[in-house]
Amino acid sequence: MGRGGWGLSHIIQKRHEMGYDDGETFVTEILARVLAEGELVRKVGPPHAQRAILEYENYRAVLPLTEFGEPKTWLLTAYEIEPKKK
């Protein structure tokens, strides 16, 4: 993985560099749970650089609400490719 990655690849790379757990597992399991089940505890920063702080158990996620000073909506989605039949 190259240096200077963005988004999830950046998180995975940093966790590897710092000697933490497997970065891929962190993103696919822990970060996904924080985003899905976490509570919005506050918004921080000036209007042109606001961030939302989500917390779940002993984890925190920081989501930027702007990009280049403009409001930004981040769409995170996941779904089963082949839904299980009932």
Sequence and secondary structure as in RCSB ss.txt:
>XXXX:A:sequence
MGRGGWGLSHIIQKRHEMGYDDGETFVTEILARVLAEGELVRKVGPPHAQRAILEYENYRAVLPLTEFGEPKTWL
LTAYEIEPKKK
>XXXX:A:secstr
  TT  HHHHHHHHHHHTT S HHHIIIIIIHHHHHH EEEEEES GGG EEEEEETTEEEEEESEETTEE    
     SS    
